[in-house]
């Protein structure tokens, strides 16, 4: 019966130098040290990647809410509001009052069969902005009209500016994702490196 070189009946056979084939304890320890060093280098990079992905996901959730509000406003041919976390930014009219402090919630106004205003929650508030992420500054409330034009709640002109700035101090670079609205209709994400306050 042919056996692979180095084996004799289940035991290691001596190699040509007279030693048993295999690896030594020193070789195993060196291998473990190399694996530990590689692991120590990889973990911080992986953590940074996870936090960066959480920032991007939170910003994309805001973009999603903006798009939902715009589409619902066009579909209803009426006002739909993306709510702020600050009640005063939501305004004091019926739609703004319904928002209260439900950051990221989307409420729509329509007319019922009896002619009375009906307010519906179209989307619930955000759940994705948690430590180590935070909102830097205000989360501006946006109101979309039946043509899909976004305005700052309480104003009548197309909104140009930041909707929300999501940041983290856990990253030293590219630690901000600022969602902006241009000409009341184009939502975009800007990435920057600044102090997270």
Secondary structure, 3 states (H helix, E strand, C coil): CCCCCCEECCEECECCCCCECCCCHHHHHHHHHHHHHHHHHHHHHHHHHHHHHHHHHHHHHHHHHHHHHHHHHHHHCCCEEECCCCHHHHCCCHHHHHHCCCCCCEEEEEECCCCCEEEEEEECCCCCCCCCEEECCCCCCEEECCCCCEEECCCCCECCEEEEEEEECCCCCCCEEEEEEECCCEEEEEEECCCCC
